[in-house]
Amino acid sequence: MRHIKVSRTALAVGTVVGLFHFFWAALVAAGWAKPLLDFILGLHFIELDIQIAPFALGTAAALVALTFAIGALFGLVFALVWNRLAGDGG
């Protein structure tokens, strides 16, 4: 197996996870989060009476930053484990 760059993997995974949550925040800001969530849950035969809180820019920024950091940490650990397993040739 080939080694992967730890920093690039951490950045890539962090970016993907952060972007996912950025788009969720954008859905909340646009007012589309509740209908989308109701649709997705309905496909799973789930009915929940939930509320989506009003959009707040500071909360959205914290969500994106925190999920980017957690994703980057996951990517870093993944790359370290991958490279460790790839190092012995089998």
Number of C-alpha atoms within 10 A of each C-alpha: 11 10 13 14 12 19 13 14 21 22 17 17 21 25 19 15 19 23 16 15 20 19 13 17 22 15 16 18 16 10 14 14 18 15 11 12 14 16 14 12 13 12 10 9 8 10 11 9 5 9 8 11 9 9 15 11 11 8 11 18 15 11 17 22 19 16 21 25 19 17 22 25 17 16 21 22 15 17 20 18 13 16 17 12 14 14 12 8 8 6
